[in-house]
């Protein structure tokens, strides 16, 4: 598999590494790298036969359950998904907890089951905590789509992944390596300890760091800011106190990277410690302009919500069942094919820097 780094060059994962890692990750998260595979035709558990020509049903009720409702990134995703539901004649809503704790979503799933929603879309705070209630939902013929952060693969019909998990993890290390000349101590500022998406990316970051070109780089700590602004800010401060010679931080969370940038921009480390990761252009613009951050990445969160919404409608209308190789049309985004383990990939992440950031408004 070819992956790009900041300059659009190189990086090859050996097939053996990729396969064994993918298997390990599947065991704990249900996310695999081989998501673009088609054919095969595995059936999702308990699924009926797909009718690719079935029209999208009118009046579908779908609900988005994000990691937490006060996360600006999740808001963009969910609002776009709700707008998409309107487009196909359904209704969408967003409900969810105010913190991203492991079990915080369970009571919301139970309520959505009682309300007889047609589909639940969930960004899992913990792959296991939501599993039982989601299985209950599927038993009652409520379709379950994980997006952003997966649960285990038998606890949902589909996982809408923003980009290849392997590419996200490895490319962040490639970008940072290039920025710091492949030398020095580095740290990761993550979201919560249980977040499936962050943990999957971090595993791939660690795999990338094992390659010979990174032998001069040392990962000294993975810190957790819990996708809470203040905690992420304090964790950044803590990292700098513990490792004053730190050369770089990767924060694969929009909440974390914005808080870390705020801390660095006001400290003596500004311009000295490289901060890279995943952020929204609107939150990161001022830190790119003031020289705190050179570059960061993300996909289009509106498209993620839009795709998830259409996937939920296609499931609830019987067009697809979640089996590998099935295809569905996601409105203006066009046709998507379901990959291995029910994974659908939105596309490729974009790298933002001073040259292009003003072209984006989200
Ligand atoms: C945060 C959340 C989310 C992740 C983005 C990049 O907003 O942790 O799950 O996808 O960052």
Boltz pocket constraint, residues with backbone or C-beta under 6 A from the ligand:
constraints:
  - pocket:
      binder: B
      contacts: [[A, 67], [A, 71], [A, 73], [A, 74], [A, 123], [A, 148], [A, 149], [A, 191], [A, 195], [A, 197], [A, 227], [A, 252], [A, 253], [A, 254], [A, 255], [A, 278], [A, 279]]
      max_distance: 6.0
